Amino acid sequence: MKKIIFFGTLVIIALSAVALPFLASAQTQINMNIPGRASITQNGPGAAIANIYDFALAIAGIIAFGVIVYGGVRYMISSGNPSGQSDAKEWIEAALLGLLLLVGAYFILNIVNPQLLNLSLPNLSALNVPPAPTGGGVTGGTGGAPATGCAGSGCQNLASDGFACKPASQQPNGQASCSAAQGMVDTLNCIQSKVGSGDFTVTEAMPPTVPHESSCHQDGCCVDTTLNNPTCAQVQQLVNAAASCGATAANEYSGCSGSKIYPTTTGGNVHINSVKGDGGC
């Protein structure tokens, strides 16, 4: 029973010698000193595991040497006692086999990959993440998609032209989005003449307050609108009015027929593009 315990201990030490290098990549910060070894100056598992392995190897060697001495003495005093000599031989053989396992673990690692014997953490280069773009070219674009400025003659204030815009206090970034290129203003005037004033509110114009898939949101050539009393019939009327003015419109009201919902859609609205070629759009 004692031989089994001794041999099992050496096997565990040998297996640990194989497994410990793979644990050296752990991120836990360790600072521990091993008796008989120089103080560890680097925090991390690599240096600690190297010291633990050397210390365990020395202890195992001392134990194995002691067992060999014990077996040799027992063999000599068991002269004339075949059973005692056989038992002593088994102790010596177990100690030698344990030493073979300890030494073999090192050579196995060296054959498989010599770098496994180098217990050190890999050097990782820093990942530089560029800052998120902020609105430029038009005051008030902070926090939304980058604005490049209105096409044509510049941005026109939609409120000054009689259009209702979503209040700045209700915008995601708390800033007004109520300007557009002249071509977009002309398109909205045409649509308003067909559906009547006060039927829709511009919720997203220039500068944009949230990211959009359409690049026209960065040059003022499109807007998002909501109907003040939306019904599917009124949504379709607004889409048809845009088409009759030569513009294109996308129904983003999920409950209505023909609606298109995009990943960047923030709610029910009608996306209207300016007439191409009008006012620089």
C-alpha positions as CSV (number, residue, x, y, z in Angstrom):
1,M,0.0,0.0,0.0
2,K,2.9,2.4,0.8
3,K,4.5,1.7,-2.5
4,I,1.3,2.5,-4.3
5,I,0.9,5.8,-2.5
6,F,4.6,6.7,-3.2
7,F,4.3,5.7,-6.8
8,G,1.0,7.6,-7.2
9,T,2.6,10.7,-5.7
10,L,5.4,10.6,-8.3
11,V,2.9,10.1,-11.1
12,I,0.9,13.2,-10.0
13,I,4.1,15.3,-9.9
14,A,5.1,14.0,-13.4
15,L,1.6,14.8,-14.8
16,S,1.7,18.2,-13.2
17,A,5.0,18.9,-14.9
18,V,3.2,18.3,-18.2
19,A,0.1,20.3,-17.4
20,L,1.5,23.3,-15.6
21,P,3.0,25.0,-18.7
22,F,-0.5,25.1,-20.3
23,L,-1.7,27.0,-17.2
24,A,0.9,29.7,-17.6
25,S,-1.3,31.7,-19.9
26,A,-3.8,32.4,-17.2
27,Q,-4.4,36.1,-16.5
28,T,-4.4,35.9,-12.6
29,Q,-1.8,38.0,-10.9
30,I,0.4,35.9,-8.6
31,N,3.2,36.9,-6.4
32,M,4.6,34.0,-4.4
33,N,8.1,33.0,-3.4
34,I,9.3,29.4,-3.1
35,P,11.8,28.2,-0.5
36,G,15.2,27.7,-1.9
37,R,14.6,29.8,-4.9
38,A,15.3,33.5,-5.7
39,S,12.5,35.9,-5.0
40,I,10.0,36.2,-7.9
41,T,10.4,39.7,-9.3
42,Q,7.7,39.4,-12.0
43,N,4.0,39.1,-11.1
44,G,2.2,36.4,-13.0
45,P,1.7,32.7,-13.2
46,G,4.8,31.9,-15.4
47,A,7.5,32.7,-12.8
48,A,5.5,31.1,-10.0
49,I,4.9,27.9,-11.9
50,A,8.6,27.6,-12.9
51,N,9.5,27.9,-9.2
52,I,6.8,25.5,-8.1
53,Y,8.0,22.9,-10.6
54,D,11.6,23.2,-9.7
55,F,10.8,23.0,-6.0
56,A,8.5,19.9,-6.5
57,L,11.1,18.3,-8.7
58,A,13.7,18.7,-6.0
59,I,11.4,17.3,-3.3
60,A,10.5,14.3,-5.5
61,G,14.2,13.7,-6.2
62,I,14.9,13.7,-2.5
63,I,12.0,11.4,-1.8
64,A,13.1,9.0,-4.6
65,F,16.7,9.0,-3.3
66,G,15.5,8.3,0.2
67,V,13.4,5.4,-1.0
68,I,16.3,3.9,-3.0
69,V,18.5,4.1,0.2
70,Y,15.7,2.6,2.2
71,G,15.3,-0.2,-0.3
72,G,19.0,-0.9,-0.4
73,V,19.3,-1.0,3.4
74,R,16.3,-3.3,3.6
75,Y,17.8,-5.5,0.9
76,M,21.0,-5.9,2.8
77,I,19.4,-6.7,6.1
78,S,17.0,-9.2,4.4
79,S,19.9,-11.5,3.5
80,G,18.5,-15.0,3.5
81,N,15.0,-13.7,3.4
82,P,13.8,-13.9,-0.3
83,S,10.5,-12.3,0.5
84,G,12.1,-9.3,2.2
85,Q,14.7,-8.9,-0.6
86,S,11.9,-9.0,-3.2
87,D,10.0,-6.3,-1.4
88,A,13.1,-4.1,-1.2
89,K,13.7,-4.6,-4.9
90,E,10.1,-3.4,-5.6
91,W,10.7,-0.2,-3.6
92,I,13.9,0.5,-5.5
93,E,12.2,-0.2,-8.9
94,A,9.3,2.1,-8.0
95,A,11.7,4.9,-7.0
96,L,13.7,4.5,-10.3
97,L,10.4,4.4,-12.3
98,G,9.2,7.6,-10.6
99,L,12.5,9.4,-11.4
100,L,12.2,8.2,-15.0
101,L,8.7,9.7,-15.2
102,L,9.9,13.0,-13.8
103,V,12.8,13.2,-16.3
104,G,10.6,11.9,-19.1
105,A,8.1,14.7,-18.6
106,Y,10.7,17.3,-19.4
107,F,11.9,15.4,-22.5
108,I,8.3,14.9,-23.8
109,L,7.7,18.7,-23.5
110,N,11.0,19.4,-25.2
111,I,10.2,17.1,-28.1
112,V,6.6,18.3,-28.6
113,N,7.4,22.0,-28.4
114,P,10.5,23.5,-26.7
115,Q,8.6,26.7,-26.1
116,L,6.3,24.9,-23.7
117,L,9.3,24.9,-21.3
118,N,9.5,28.7,-21.5
119,L,6.9,29.6,-18.9
120,S,6.1,33.2,-19.9
121,L,3.0,35.1,-21.0
122,P,2.9,36.2,-24.6
123,N,3.4,39.8,-25.4
124,L,0.2,41.3,-26.7
125,S,0.2,44.5,-28.7
126,A,-2.2,47.2,-27.7
127,L,-5.4,47.5,-29.9
128,N,-6.0,51.1,-30.9
129,V,-9.7,51.7,-31.4
130,P,-10.4,55.0,-33.3
131,P,-12.9,57.3,-31.5
132,A,-16.5,57.2,-32.7
133,P,-17.1,59.8,-35.4
134,T,-19.0,62.9,-34.4
135,G,-21.0,65.3,-36.5
136,G,-19.0,67.8,-38.6
137,G,-19.7,70.5,-41.0
138,V,-23.1,71.4,-39.3
139,T,-23.5,72.6,-35.8
140,G,-25.4,70.2,-33.6
141,G,-24.3,66.9,-35.1
142,T,-22.6,65.6,-31.9
143,G,-23.8,62.1,-31.0
144,G,-25.3,61.2,-34.4
145,A,-24.0,60.2,-37.8
146,P,-21.2,62.3,-39.3
147,A,-22.6,65.3,-41.2
148,T,-20.7,66.6,-44.2
149,G,-22.8,69.7,-44.9
150,C,-25.8,70.3,-47.1
151,A,-25.5,70.0,-50.9
152,G,-25.9,72.9,-53.2
153,S,-26.1,76.4,-51.7
154,G,-26.0,75.1,-48.1
155,C,-28.5,74.2,-45.4
156,Q,-31.9,75.9,-45.2
157,N,-33.8,76.1,-41.9
158,L,-37.0,74.1,-42.4
159,A,-38.9,75.8,-39.6
160,S,-38.3,79.2,-41.3
161,D,-40.0,77.7,-44.4
162,G,-43.0,76.8,-42.4
163,F,-42.4,73.1,-41.7
164,A,-42.9,71.5,-38.3
165,C,-39.8,69.8,-36.9
166,K,-39.3,67.5,-33.9
167,P,-38.3,69.5,-30.9
168,A,-34.6,69.3,-29.9
169,S,-35.6,68.1,-26.4
170,Q,-37.1,65.0,-28.0
171,Q,-34.0,64.2,-30.1
172,P,-31.6,61.4,-28.9
173,N,-28.8,63.9,-28.6
174,G,-30.9,66.8,-27.4
175,Q,-30.1,69.0,-30.4
176,A,-32.3,70.2,-33.3
177,S,-32.3,68.5,-36.6
178,C,-34.3,70.9,-38.8
179,S,-32.2,71.9,-41.8
180,A,-32.0,70.6,-45.3
181,A,-30.6,71.3,-48.8
182,Q,-32.5,73.6,-51.0
183,G,-33.5,70.7,-53.2
184,M,-35.1,68.9,-50.2
185,V,-36.9,72.1,-49.2
186,D,-38.4,72.4,-52.7
187,T,-39.5,68.7,-52.6
188,L,-41.2,69.2,-49.2
189,N,-43.0,72.3,-50.5
190,C,-44.3,70.3,-53.4
191,I,-45.5,67.5,-51.1
192,Q,-47.1,69.8,-48.6
193,S,-49.1,71.5,-51.4
194,K,-50.6,68.0,-52.1
195,V,-51.3,66.7,-48.6
196,G,-51.9,70.0,-46.8
197,S,-49.9,71.8,-44.2
198,G,-49.6,70.4,-40.7
199,D,-50.1,66.8,-41.8
200,F,-46.6,65.7,-41.1
201,T,-43.6,66.6,-38.9
202,V,-39.9,66.4,-39.9
203,T,-38.2,64.1,-37.3
204,E,-34.8,63.8,-38.8
205,A,-33.1,66.2,-41.2
206,M,-29.7,68.0,-40.8
207,P,-27.7,67.5,-38.8
208,P,-28.5,63.8,-38.3
209,T,-29.0,62.7,-34.7
210,V,-28.7,58.9,-35.2
211,P,-26.8,56.7,-37.7
212,H,-28.5,56.0,-41.0
213,E,-28.0,53.6,-43.9
214,S,-28.7,56.3,-46.5
215,S,-25.8,58.7,-47.2
216,C,-28.3,61.4,-48.1
217,H,-28.8,62.1,-44.4
218,Q,-25.2,63.5,-44.4
219,D,-25.9,66.1,-47.2
220,G,-29.4,67.3,-46.4
221,C,-31.0,65.6,-49.4
222,C,-33.5,63.4,-47.5
223,V,-35.6,63.6,-44.3
224,D,-37.6,61.4,-42.1
225,T,-41.2,62.4,-41.4
226,T,-44.0,61.2,-39.2
227,L,-47.7,61.8,-39.7
228,N,-49.4,63.7,-37.0
229,N,-52.5,61.3,-37.1
230,P,-51.1,58.3,-38.8
231,T,-53.3,55.8,-40.6
232,C,-52.1,53.4,-43.3
233,A,-54.2,55.4,-45.8
234,Q,-52.5,58.6,-44.9
235,V,-49.1,57.0,-45.0
236,Q,-49.8,55.8,-48.6
237,Q,-51.1,59.3,-49.5
238,L,-47.8,60.8,-48.3
239,V,-45.8,58.3,-50.3
240,N,-47.9,58.9,-53.4
241,A,-47.5,62.7,-53.0
242,A,-43.7,62.3,-52.9
243,A,-43.8,60.2,-56.1
244,S,-46.0,62.7,-57.9
245,C,-43.4,65.4,-57.0
246,G,-40.7,63.3,-58.7
247,A,-39.2,62.2,-55.3
248,T,-38.9,58.8,-53.8
249,A,-40.3,57.8,-50.4
250,A,-40.0,54.7,-48.2
251,N,-42.8,53.6,-45.9
252,E,-41.3,52.6,-42.5
253,Y,-44.5,52.2,-40.7
254,S,-44.4,48.5,-39.7
255,G,-48.2,48.0,-39.6
256,C,-48.8,49.2,-43.1
257,S,-48.7,47.4,-46.4
258,G,-45.4,47.8,-48.4
259,S,-43.4,49.0,-45.3
260,K,-39.7,48.5,-45.2
261,I,-37.9,48.2,-41.9
262,Y,-34.2,48.8,-41.8
263,P,-31.7,48.0,-38.9
264,T,-31.4,51.8,-38.3
265,T,-35.2,52.4,-38.3
266,T,-36.1,54.1,-35.0
267,G,-39.9,54.1,-35.3
268,G,-42.8,54.6,-37.7
269,N,-41.9,57.3,-40.3
270,V,-41.8,58.0,-44.0
271,H,-38.3,58.5,-45.4
272,I,-38.4,61.0,-48.3
273,N,-35.6,61.6,-50.8
274,S,-35.2,64.9,-52.6
275,V,-35.9,65.1,-56.3
276,K,-32.6,64.2,-58.0
277,G,-30.7,67.1,-59.5
278,D,-32.7,69.7,-57.7
279,G,-30.8,72.1,-55.5
280,G,-27.5,70.2,-55.7
281,C,-29.1,66.8,-54.6
